[in-house]
Amino acid sequence: MNIEEIRTAMEKYGVPGRDLYELPTSPLSFPDGANYRMEISGVERLSTLEALVDEMEKRDVPVHRLISVVMGSTYLDDEELEDFARLAKEKRMEVIMTPGPRSGWDTGRQIATPEGVLSGARIRGSDNLSYLIADIIRCVELGFRGFLVMDEGALWLLSQLRKEGVIPKDTVFKVSIYAGHGNAAGAKVLESLGANTFNPLGDLSLPMFASIRKAVKIPLDVHIILSESFGGFNRMWEGAELARVTSPCYFKIEPGTALAIGSGLYRPWTSDDLLAKMIRDKVKYAEIIRDLIEKINPELKLSEQGPKDLAIPK
């Protein structure tokens, strides 16, 4: 069987046989007709969210989604989580909570070894699965409706619980970059397991992103700035092409030296002041990204603040 026959066989299953070097314009959009939205990660506490809201309103730039408490929602008490949910609801922002435990945060250290890092961030054992679900339900009871998932098995189980109503049916599951998917077949697997939105590997080329978009309909979460611990890149000038090819997409803005490793930003001991400064910088970068896209391709549409399809806290 030659390579063309192999590629034809792939196409039968909805997986492009090649990366799409012609970079077709995506025919899809968000329900409000927009092509792209802004996602800010590392909103770790109420004080960080307050800084984000202040900067967002000063710069008059919409922020649609917050990847929140990446250190783990277990570290915030109920009152802190309620106040966080209340402010996000008032400002009409979707909150994706990061529940625990997960590899690197529980007792398992294989993932921190040079070889173990290749194994992916998966939940270890049924006890930890039950703890993860319990942490999600705790946050659901406090009003949150969006959660970050890194494990395909956990995604499948959470989707089943959502179907049964154990987890509310309006709950959103976002698959993290830590799941490690970077092709159209992996994207289709995640979509079939119930993912509502998906963060591919950050360093993919435009043709690779185009092939993923052809295979699935769920929004893609695209890193436009990524920390040095992940390779450290800035794709702001590519923003217009990324939005055109991957629409609907969320732009992810995560600068810094490290995110979750060592003394990374998303650790419970990181100071409030540092988190607030970084979050203000991220909102500034969102403004720059929007302005560049409007100059390069003004036909692309950015959602207004608070579109109705967001998983805004209840």
Buried (B, 14 or more C-beta within 10 A) or exposed (E): EEEEEEEEEBEEEEBBBEBBEEBEBBEBBBEBEBBBBBBBBBBBBBBBBBBBBBBBEEBEBBBBBBBBBBBBBBEBEEEBBBBBBBBBBEBBBBBBBBBBBBBBBBEBEEBEEEEBEEEBBBBBEEEBBEBBBEBBBBBBEBBBBBBBBBBBEBBBBBBEBBEEEEBBEEBBBBBBBBBBBBBBBBBBBBBEBBBBBBBBBBEBEBBBBBBBBBBBEBBBBBBBBBBEBBEEBEBBEBBBBBBBBBBBBBBBBBBBEBBBBEEBBBBEEBEBEEBBEBBBBBBBBBBBBBEBBEEBBEEBBBBEBBBEBBBBBE
